[in-house]
Amino acid sequence: MISLRIRAAALVLSLTSLPDSTHAQEAPFEFTRMIAHWDEYGHADYLPFVDDVQPQVAQVGFYGAHFWSLVHTPQFGGYPAHFPVRGLTECSAWFRTLNGELKKRKVRAVGHFNIEFLVGDPDGPMGPRGFFKWYRDHWDEKRLGPKPVKDPLDFLEKKADGTPIVNRSYAIGGMSEYWACLRNPHWQIVLKAWVKQGIALGVDGYVINYFYRHECHCDHCQSAFRSYLSERHSPAELKKRFRISDLAAHKFGTIVSWHDPKTTNPLKLEMLRFSQVSNKKAFDEVFLKFGRSLKPDLLVAQWNHLGNFVAISGDERCLLPADLWAKDESYLWYSTGDSANKSDLENRVLGDAVLQARFIRGASGDKPFTLGKYESTRIRTTIAELAANGGTPMGFYARFTDPEARKEIVRYYQFLKRHENLYQANHSHAEVILAYPRKRVHQGDLAALERFRTLGRKLLDRHVLFDIFPDDLVPTGRDKRHKMVFTVDELSPVLPKTLSRFDAPFTVRVSASRPATRNELDLHFVNYNRTEPPKRPGGKPSAGSGIRDEKPIPAPEIAVDLLLPPGARVKEIVAITPEDDHSTALKWKMVEGRIQFSTPPFKVYALVRVLLHS
């Protein structure tokens, strides 16, 4: 049974409480195993795979604009949603059945919800197509209520000349792509109608994707941006900082969102911050306030993008203030894109996302999270990396139709299930802090972000046990767990000699955690060493062609000299790994408050449990 508990993360408690007017979950949702599929979820073996893996969450199904734009079209079975059947009524019934089957298995169904990306044509030789066809001919007022506007063009993001923003990046079925504006209250009515319909079909939550604002100049964006500026700055400040003498009459040539950091300036940063704050406001209104008014325990997440810590040109939250960042969301999903789905060991590149994982963990107050690594080859390291750093495997590409991949996914998930009391709601055990330079990012200083990446890699390569917190959330001196705080001004860190030491190769990442219900200290070792596939033309690393190219090379013994918490007394040390059903008792010795031992060799993932006396 999925458990709930209140996170003990005092420094960010302010981020985890809903206002009184919102119907909130009484406690954050905890889970350690999920699967996510955009395709093949209609396969006959999908539910048997669920039976074998036993996840707590299945991110599956589509309930937003993809559904209403495409399920009634000849393109229903293609990218992006790969609907198993065609038709609004038929596919609704299919999703209702699937959600019921997942519920029988005590798996929570979280549906994908495209919040604004509309596929279709408002008019043409065949008349309206896609979303526009649905809105004209298939809106059901008995189910959805009255249409909020007559002309669906009124929903759309607009260019400065008043025409809709349109592109053809995908050209699904030869159709164009438009974007609804989240600041438009009429569009929010549509979203709420869709939220209600998905809940009626049995979803337990939504993960929101295409959560963007483009350079929209619609009336709603213009008035909202003016209000935003007037609340943030006095008339004198507007004139001094932005050369805006009369805000009401000022003509904005651009109202940008993401943009090239090289071209940024204080006004563009205000525009980006406005975009992200107003997006969050719309998200809260539709999914937290309205959605949870219908279903108080509705799980809600955003499908966002972090890459290798992009900002200004990417990351949907990069300029959000701390009191809004992931506020009241059930869990976090971050895509790392192409930045972490291949290794290049010759150049000491592991293709890992450990820095991203630790940042999300620290910034969110230890909420559940996952990473979408677009990794279909290194299945075991992907699962182990998240499990070792407080995350929830696995974000994407659980390729159950590949027998070898399925075998390893089942093996690793069952390992996590057997030892759930070690993972469920555990907390990081770290000895130092690396501060993420959020204050400087908010000022447009991306050189600080590059120094953060460099320093983080140095600490990882030296196997330091460290947490990451944004610099506006770093614990005060009352926090006794951490020996010191490193900032981006310290590119050559001088480490305290008292820190724990791990004699491990650079291809191993080390982390530590404390279980929520057991008196022990757990060390996690993830091995990225492997026989890599041949490089592509030009010497670029290859992501491989599925799990057959994972080819791990086992890690050797690792000598550990571990600093124990004050007063801790070791009772036993055992090593476990998904590849072995049995634990291995380790020999150890105490030396002045430290414990010394060596791990046995392991293939991909080893967990060493340092059991302590009560």
N, C-alpha and C positions, 0 to 999 in steps of 0.2 A: 504494500500500500504506500502511495506517495505520502511523505510526511511534510508537515509545515512547521516552521519555527521562526522565531524572531532573531535576526542577526545581531550579534553583539559587536557592533562596529560603531563605537561611540562617536568617533570623529565625523561620521557622515550621517548621524541619525536624522539630521534636518532634511536629508535628501530622500528619506524613505517614508514620510508621512503625507497622506493626502489631506487637502483641506476638508473642513467639515461638510462642505456641500457635495463632496464626491463620495460615491459608494466604493469604499476601499476593501481590499482583502484584509482580514484581521492579522495575517502574518505573511511574510514573503514565502514564495513557493520554492521548495528545494528539490532538485533532481540531479542525477549524475549520468544518465544515459538517455540519448535521444537519437532518432534517425530523421533524416529530411530527404524528401524526394519531390522533384518536379516532373519526373517521368517514370514510367514503368510501375507506378503505383496501382495500375489496373491489371498488372500481371497476375496470373493465377498463383504464383508463388509468393506474392507480397505478404499476405497474412500468415502463411507458414513461416516465412522469414521473421515476422514479428513474434510469432510463437517461440522461435528458437533464440532470438536475441533478447527478448523481454525488456524493451526500452520502457522508460517512464513517460516519454513524450514522443509522439510521431508528428512531425511537421509535414503536413500533407493536405492536398486539396486547395482549391482556389475560390475565393469568395468576393473579391473586389472587381476592379475594372477588367481584368483579363477574362473573368467569367462572363460578365455582361456584354463585353465587346465581341467575344469569339466563340462561345460555346454553341451558338445558334448558326454559325457560319460553316462553310465547307472546310475551313482551316482549323476546326475544333481539335483535331488530333495532333497538330504540329506544335512547334515552339510558340510560346513558352510553356503553356500549361499542360499540353499533351492530355487533353480530356479523354477519358475512356469511352464516352458515349456522346452523341450529339443531341442538343436540344436543351432549352432552359428547364423544362419540367423533368425530362429524362435524367439529365445529369444531376439535378437537385436531388432526385430520389436516390441516385447512385451514391452521392456523398452522404445522404442520410443513413444509408445502409452501412457504408464504410465506417462512419463515425460510431454507429451502434456496435459494430464488430470490435472496434478498438476499445470501446468502453467495456465490453465484456471481458477484455483482456487486461483491464485496469491500466490502460494506456490513454493518456490525454491527447486529444486531437487538436492540434494548432494549425489553423488554415492560413495559407498565404493570402495577403490582402493588398493588391495593387491599388494604391490610394489615388492615383491621378493620371496614369499613363493610358491614353485612350487610342485604340486602334480602330480606324475606320475612315470613311469619307462622308462629309456632310451632304454632298450631292454629286451627281455625275450621270453618265449615260444609263447606269443601272439604278439611279436614285441613291438614297442614303445607304451606307454599308457599315458593318461592324457596330460600334457603339451607337452611332447616329441612327442606324436602322432600328436597333433595339429601343432607343429612347422614343422614336416616333411611333413604332408599331407594337412594341411588346411591353411597355411599361404597364404593369398591372396595379391599378389604383386600390384594389381590394387588399393586396399584399403590401404595397409600397406607399400608399397614401397618394395625395394629389401631386401632379408634377410641379416642381418648384418654379420652373420657367417654361415658356412655350418653345423658345429657340435654344437648343443645346449649345450653340455658339456662345451664348452668354456665360457659360461655365468656364471658358477657356482662358489660358494665359495669353496675353496680347503683346505684340511688339509696340514700339513707340508710336507707329502710325495707326494703331488700333486694329490691325489685322492679326489673326491667330498665329501663335508660334507653331510651326509645323516642320516636320522632317520625315525622312524615309530611311532611317538607319536599318530597319528590318524589312520593311515593305511586305509584311505578311499578307499573302493573298493579293499583292499589288496595292494594298491599302496604305494610307499615310498614318502618321503618328502625331497626336495632339496631346496637350497637357491641360488638365483642369487646374484652376487656381485654388489652393487650400484656404486662402483668405476670403474667398467668396462664400458668403453664408448660404447661398442657394446650393452650392456644391456640397457643403456640409450636410444639408438635408438628404441629398442622394446617398452620401456615405453612411449616414445613420440608418437609412432604409436598408442598405446592404448589410450593415452590421446586424441588424435585427433578423434578417433572413438567414444569415449563417448560424446565428444562435438557435433559431428554430430548427435548423438541420442538424443540430447536435454538436457543434464545435465547442471546444473548451477554451479556445483563445484564438488570437490572431497575431501573426508576425507581419508587420507592415513594410512593404517595399515600394521602390520608386518614390522615396520620401524627399523630393527635391523642390526647390524653387528656382526657376530660370529667370532670365532678365525680363520679368513681366511688368508691363506698364498699365495693367487694367486699373479701373477706377478704385477697386478694393485695395490693390497694392499701393497706389499713390496716396490714398487717404490714410491707410494704415502706417505707411512710412512717415508721413508728416506727423501723425500722432506720436509715433515712436520717438522721433527726434525731439518733439516738444516736451515729452516726458523726461528725456535724457539730458537735455541741454537748455539753458536759458537763451533768450534772444541774443544777449551779448556774446555768449559762447558760440552760438551758431554763426554769428557774423565773424568772430575772431578765428575760429577753427576751420570753418567750411565756406566762408564768404557768402553766407546766406543771410541777406538783409531782411527779406520778407518771406517767411516760410510758406504762408498760404499761397503766395503768387509765384513762388520759385518754380522754374521749369527744370526738372531733372533729365539731363540728356541720357543718363543710364541709371538703372537701379539694379546693380549687379548682385549676383549671389557668389558661387564659386568663381574665381578668376585667377589669372596668372599672378603669382606672388611678386614677380618682378615689377608689375605695374601697380601694385597696391598703394594706397594712401589712406589717411585717416577717414575720409568719407566713404571710400569703398569698403573699409573694414566695418564701418557702421552699417552699410547696406547688407553686408554678409551676416553680421550679427542680427540685424533685423530679420533677414530671411530665416535664420535658424530659430530665433525666438518665436516668430510668428508661426512657423511650421509646428513647433512644439505646442504652442497655444491651441492650434487647430487639432492636433493629435490628442491633446488632453480633453478637449471638448467632445470629440467624436468617440474615442475609445475608452478613456478613463471615466469621464463623467457620464456620458450616455450609455456606453457599452456596459459598464459595471452597474448602472441603474437597472439594466435588464438581467444581468448575471453578475452578482457581486464578486464571484471568484474568477471572473474572466481573466485568463492569462493574456498579457499584452507585451509585445516586444517590437523592436524596430530592426529591420534588416539594413544595417549601415556599412560603411566602407572605411577602412583604416589604412589598407596597404602597408607600406613600410613607414607608417606615421606621416602620411600626407596631411597637409593643412592648407587652408585658403583655397587651393585648387581642388580639394577633396575633403572627405570626412564631414558627415552631416552634423556633427556636434562640435566642430573644432573651435567655434567661438561662443558656445553656450556657457553662461556663467555656472558656477559650481552648484547653485541651488536649483538648477533646472536639468543638469546633466544626468540622464537616465532616471529622472525623478518618477517614482511610482510605477516604473516598468517591472514586469515580472522576471524577465531575464534579458540578456543582451546577445545580439548576433552581430558579429563584425566580419566582413569579408576582407581577406588579405590580398585578394586578386592574384596577380601573377608574381607577387613579391616573395612568396614562401612555399612554392609548390615544386621546387627542384633544388637539388644540391649541386655544389661545385667544390668538392673536397680538396682538390688541388690548390684552390685559392681560399681554403678555410671557410667556405660558405656552406653552412649546414642546411639551408632552406628551412630554418626553424622560425617559429613565431612566438618564442618565449617572452621577449620583451613586450609584444602586444598583449599577450595573455596576462602578464603581471600588471601592466598598466590598467587594463580593463578591470581586473580584480580590485586594485587599489582605488581607482577612481569611482567605482560603483558601490563601494562599501561591501564588497564580497558577495555580490549577487551572482546567481548562476549565469554562465555565459558560454558561448561557443564561438568558434572561428570557422568561417567558410574559407577553406584553403584551396578549393578547387584541386584537391589532391586525390587522384584515383590510383596512384601507384604505391606510395609509402603509407599504406593503410595502418600498419602497426605503430609507426612513429607518430602518425597523426592522432591516433587514439591515446597513446601514452603521453604525448606532449600536453594534451589538455588535462588528462587525469592528474598529471604530476604538478600542474600549476593551478588547480582549483577550478578548472573548466569542465564542461560537459561534452564528451565526444558524441557523435562527430558531426560537424557542420554540413557536410555534403558528400556525395559520391559513395554512399553505402551500396556498393555494386553487388547486390545479392544474386544477380543472374550469373556472375562469375563464380564458379564453385570454390576456387581457392580463396578469393576475397571473402566470400561468404563464410568459409570455414574460420578464417582469422578474425573476422568481425564477431562471430558468435563466440569464439574462444576468449577474446579480449573483453567482450561485454559480460560474459558469464563470470570472468575473473572479477570485474568491477562489482557485479551483483553479489558474489560470494563475500566480498570484503566491503560491502556497502557502508558498514559502520566506520570504516576508515576514511571514506570519501565524502559521505553525506554531510554537508554543512561543516566540513573541516575548516581550519584556519591556517594561514601561512605561518611558518616559523622562519623568521629571517633575522639576520644579525645587523644589517645596515639598511639604509633607505637610499634609493636613487630618486631624486626629485624630477618629475616631468615638468618642463618649463612652460606651464600653461599661461602664466601671466605674460611671458614674453611672446608666446604665440598670439595671444589676444592683441598684442601691440604690432603684430606683423613681422616679428623677428624670427625668421625661420633658420637663421644661422644657429640659434640656440637649439633648435630641434635637431639639426645635424650633429651638434656636439653631444646631445643626449643619446642619439643612436650610437655614436662612436664610443662613448663612455659605457653605455649599457653592454655593448659587445665585449669590451675589455673585462668587465666584471663577470660576464657569463663565461668567457674563456678562462678566467682565473678561478672559476667554480665558487664564487662568493655567494652566500645565501643572502639575497636582498629582495626587499619589497620595492614597488614603485608607487608613489603617490604624487598626484599633481602638487605643484609647489604652494597652491592655496589650500591644500588639505593635509600638509605634512603634520604629523602629531607633534605636540609640544614636548618640552624636556621632561614632562612627567611620564612619557612613554619609556619604560626601562628595558624593553625587549631589544631595542636597536642601539648599537654602539655609536653610530654616527650617521650623518646625512651627507650624501654626495650631491653636488649641484653641477650644472653644466659648465661652471667656471673651473672645474677640477678635472682636466683631461688626463692628468697623470696621478691617479689617486694613490695616496699613501695609506695602505690598509693597516688597521691595528693588528699587531702580532698575535693577539688573543683569539682571532677569528678561527672558525673551524677550517680544516684543510682537507682537500681531497686530491689524491695523487691519481688523476684521471686524464685520459687523452682529451684533446680539444673537441673530439667528436662526441663527447658525452656532456649532457647538461644535467646539473644537479639542483634539486630543490628540496624543501622540507615542509612538513605540515604537522599540525596537531589535530587529532580527531576530536569531534564534538563530545563523544561519550566515553572515551577510553583514555587512560593515563599512559600515554606513550608519545614518542617522537618518531615520525616516519620520514625516512629519506627516500627520495625518488631519483632514480637514475635512468635517463633516456639516451639510448645509443643511436646516433645517426650514421655511423659508419656503414658503408655498403659498397658493393661492386656497382658502379654507376653505368648507365647505358652510354653508348658512344655519343660524343658531343655532336651537335648539329653543325651544318656548314657555317664557317666563320668562327668556330670554337665556342659557340653558345651551348650552355648545358641543356640537356634534354629532360623533360618531365617523365619520360618513359611511357610505356604502353600498358599500364595496368599492373596488378600486383606481381606479375611474373618478373617485373623489372625492379622490385624492391630489393631483393638480394642482400639482406643484412649480413655484415661481418661481425661476429660476436665480439663484445667488449672483454678486455682482460680483467683480472682482479683489480680492484681499486682499494688502495690503502686510505683509511679514513681516520682522522684525528678530530673528533667531534667535541665541541664545547657544549657541556650540559647546562641546562637551566639551573639557577642557584638552588641548592638543596636537593636536586634530583638524585635518585639512587637507582641504578640499573638492575633489573631483575633478570632479563633475558634479551638476547638479540637474535632475530630470525630474519631470513631473506626469503621472499616469495617472488614468483614470476609467472606470467600467464602461460608460459611454455611448460610448466611443471606443476602437477597437482599437489606436490608435497612441499613443505617448508624446509629450509635448511638452517639448523642452529649454528650460530657463528661463535667462535672463540673471541674473547675480548679481554682487555685489561684496563684498569683505571690508572690515570696518571694526573694527579693534582686537579681534580674536577673535570677531567676530560676522559673520554672513552676512545680507545684505539682498537681497530679491528680491520679486516679486509673482506670485501665482498667476494662472492664467487663470480666467475665469468658468467655473462648473460648475453642473450641474443639481442633484444631490443629494449626491454623494460624490466627493471628490477625495483622492488620495494623492500627496503630494509626497515624492519620494525624494532625500534629500541623501546622495549617494554620497561616501565618504571614502577617502582614500589609506590603504593598509595601513601 
